[in-house]
Amino acid sequence: MITKCLFPAAGYGTRFLPATKAMPKEMLPIVNKPLIQYGVQEALDAGCHTMSIVTGRGKRSIEDHFDISYELEHQIQGTDKESQLEEIRSIIKKCTFSYTRQNEMKGLGHAILTGETLIGKEAFAVILADDLCFNPNGKSVLAQMMDIYQKYQCSIIAIEEVDFEEVDKYGIMQGEEIEEGIYRVFDMIEKPNKDQAPSNLAIIGRYILTPDIFDILRVTKPGKKGEIQITDALLQQAKMGKVIAYKFKGKRYDCGSIGGFIKATNDFYQSLYS
């Protein structure tokens, strides 16, 4: 049973400047909840109760959000506003939160390696909060991946088809379909040019990783932009047949981009208030 979920949350969020000059991008709200709260709820729904968050300078509001605000609760006690804190109170009650800092921004692989001290030697989930995933007709994306992990007991990556014009924004995988929507991965490349991409199956911000990934990341050399890429580390596992890709059911919003963020806000507003 996987009980820990890692949230890499140390990035600068430069695509949202100046909004993210003093506010973490993970705290940008979709309607009335910050992005990271959606991710934590997804992890909780998938059976994770320990949330391990890799932060950086200027990210203190994430810690404050997942804590009790006695002054605020005193102010709204007995008013109709009190009910608006019920969901976050429930999350705080059910989950344990731990934090560590990534002192240098050296890529997603480095962020995950930084989280080793919070995870230990066990399999764990990873959620990138700016990939907001929503499945109105069934299990969350991470819960679907947990089912895949129970069967295959190896690293699991979530994938979706993207336009070939956009493959240079993603890690791209190549593999053999062994069940409907499930692939045994044998090649991966980080942000290839369109003519270099082995497919249009893009890796998105949901992972289940086995603990040997930390040993692999320790010896993984910097790749694109001088960063340590999780794609390069996963490729080493894939060469041993230990990575499964899953074309998930549901919808993903790229809330790391302004267009995706606005689309998510509009869609979630419509679903809540229409």
N, C-alpha and C positions, 0 to 999 in steps of 0.2 A: 504493500500500500504506500503510495507516494503522498507525503504529508506536507512537504515544503515547496514553496514557489518563490523563485527569485525574480525580482524586478530591477533590471538595470535602469537607473533613473538619474544618471549623473550628467547627461548631455546638456548642451547649452540652449538648444531649441532656437537656433539662429534664424530659421525660416519664419519665426513669429515675432521677430524684433519689430518694434520696441516693446511689445507686450511681455516678452519673456526676459527683459532686462533685469527685472527684480522678482519675477514670478516663475517657478518651474513650469515647463510646458506640460508636465504630468498633472498640474493643477488647473489647467485650462478647462472650463466647464462645458460639458455637453448638456444643454438646458440648465439643470440646477445641480449637477454632480460633476466633480472633477474626473478627468480621464482615468486616473489611477484607481479611483473607487470602483469604476466599472470593472477594471482588471482584477482587483482584489475580490470582488463579489464573484467573478467568474471562477477564480481559483478556489474560493470557498465552496461554491457549488460543485466543483470537481473533487472535493474531498481534502483539499489542502487547508490546514489551520495555522501553519507557521509561515508568515510572510517575511521574506528576507529582502531588504531593499538596499541597493547600492546607490548611494547618493553622492553629492559633491557640494562645493561651496554654493551658498544661496538656495539650498533645498530644504531649509528648516521647516517650511510650511507643510511639507509632506508629513513630517513627524507630528507636527501640531494637529494636523487634520485627523490622524488616527489616535487621538488622545482626547480625554475629557476636558471640555472647556467649562470650568465651574462658573465663571463670571457670566458667560453667555447663557448657560442653562438656568442660572438664577434669574436672569433678566426676562426670559421667555416662559418661566414656570407658570403654569396655569393659563397660558394664552393658547390661541389656535396655532401658533407657530411651533409649539412644542412637538407636535406630531411629525414635523419635517426632519427632526433629528432621530426618529425611531430607527431608520435603516442603518445609519452610521453607528448608533449606539449598539445595535445588534452585532455589527461587524467587529467593533472593538471588544465586545464581550466574548465572541466566539474565537477570535484570532489572537495569536501572539505575534508581535512585530519586533524585528531586530534590524539594525542598521550598521552599515560600514561605509567608509568613504573611498571613492576612486580619486586619488589625488591628481592623476594625469589622465587626460582623455586619449586613450590609445586604442579605441575600437571596442566593438561589442565583445569580442573574445576576451579582451583584457578585463572588461567590466565583469564578465561571468567568472573569470579566474579570481578577481578581487572578492567575489562573493563566496569563495571556497570556505573561508573561515566561518561563515554563517550556515553552510550546508553540511559540511562533513563528508563522510564516505557513504553516501546513499544517493539513489536516483532522485531527481528533482525536476520540477517544471520551471519553465521560464516564460514570462509574459512581458512583451514590450507594450507598455500602456498606450502608446500612440497608434497602435494597430487595434482599433476597437472592433470587436467581433460580436455578432448578434445572430442568434438562431431562434426565431420566434416559434418554430414548430417542433422543438425538441431539445435535446441536450446541448449545452454550451460546447464551443469548439474544444476547450481543454478537457471537458468531460468525455467527449468523443475520443480524444487522443488517449485518455486513460484506459479506455476499453481496448484500444489497439495495443497499448503497452502491456496490458495483462496477458495478451496472447503471444506477443513476440519478444518481450523482455529485452528490448534494446532501445537505442535512441530513436525518438519519433519526431519528425518535423511536419509542420502544417504547410500545405502548398495550395496554390490556386493558379489557374491559367490567367496570363496577362497578355496584352497586346505585344507583339514582337518589337514595336517601337519603344516599349517601356522596360525591356529586359535589362537595360543598363542601370536600372535603379535597384535591382534585387540580386540575391544569390539565386542561381538557376541550377536545377538538378536534372539529371538524366537517370532513368532506371527502367526496370521491367515491372509491368503491372502483374501482380500475383493474385490480387483479388480486385473486385470492382472498387476503383478509387484508392487502392493501396499499392504502393510501389516499393520494390527492393532497390535502393539507391546504389549506383556504382560510379557516378561521377557528379561533381558539383563545381561550379565556378562562380566567383563573386563579381557581380556587375559587369557581365561581358558586353561587348559590342554586339549589335544585332546579328552580324555575320559570323560571330564566334559562339553564339548561344546554342547549346545542344538541344534545347527545347524552349517552350514558353511557360514551363511550370516553375513558378516563383515561390521561394521560401518566404513565409510571412512570420510575424512576431509571436509564434507559439511553438515551444519546444518541450520535449521531455528528454532529459539527458542522463546518461549513466555516469557514475562518479569518475570513471577513468578519463572522462573528458578533461579533467583538471590536469592530469599528467601530460596529456597531449598538448593542451594549451601552453603549458610551461615551456615546451620546446618548439612551439609554432613560431615561425619567423614572421615579422611584419609583412603584410601583403599590400593591397590597394591603399594608397594614401599613407603608407607607412604605419598602418594600423594592424593589430592582431585580429584576424577575422575568424569568427566562429565557423564560417563555411569551410575554411581551410582545415580546421581541427576536425570537423565532422567528416570531411573527405577521408581522413585517415581511418576513422571508424568504418566508413562506407567501403573502403578497400578490403576490410575484413568481413563484409556482409552484415554489419551491425547498425545500419541506419534504414529505417522505414519512413517513407513519405506518405502522407495521408491528405487526399483532396477532401477537405472538410465540408460539412453541410452547414449552410448559413451564409451570412454576408459580412464582409470586412470593409471597414472604412479606414483609409489612410489618413489618420488625424495628425500625422506629422507634416502634412501639406495643408495649405490654407483651403484649397478647394475641397479636399476630403473632410476637413473639419467642419466647413459650412454645410456640406451635404449631410453629414451625420447629425448636426444640430437641427437642420430642417426636418429630417426624417424622424428623429426621436421626438421632436416637438409635435409633429403630426400624429405619431402613434400615441402620445400621452394626452393630447388635448383635442384631437379631432373627434 
